[in-house]
Amino acid sequence: MQAIPVLEGEERLRLLNLQNNLVARMENLVNLPQLIFLDLYSNKIKVVSGIALSHVLKRIEGLDGLPSLRVLMLGKNEIEKIESLSLSTRLDVLDLHSNRICRIGLIPWRALLVQKI
């Protein structure tokens, strides 16, 4: 799969597993108010849009459509940069392992539990 499909009428969806695909962009993630777990492990993501933590990664934008999101798995993608991460959601876990992160901007570290696994 190379793109996230439009998920209309799935307002009760709580877990979405899209790992091990060829997804390059986070998009079409709207109207999923009960989604708590989003797994995009091992894809080709460089730009994260359609879910906003603010301006992130090679950008994470638009978590507005995912107000209940608690776990976001983005390990083994192609993310290079994290900037101005604002944790305005209920996010407990943000997995970014095995990416190409070379720059980290402003992040409210008090709000994060950082683990090296």
Secondary structure, 3 states (H helix, E strand, C coil): CCCCCCCCCCCCCCEEECCCCCCCEECCCCCCCCCCEEECCCCCCCEEEEEECECCCCCEEEHHHCCCCCEEECCCCCCCEECCECCCCCCCEEECCCCCCCEECCCCHHHCCCCCC
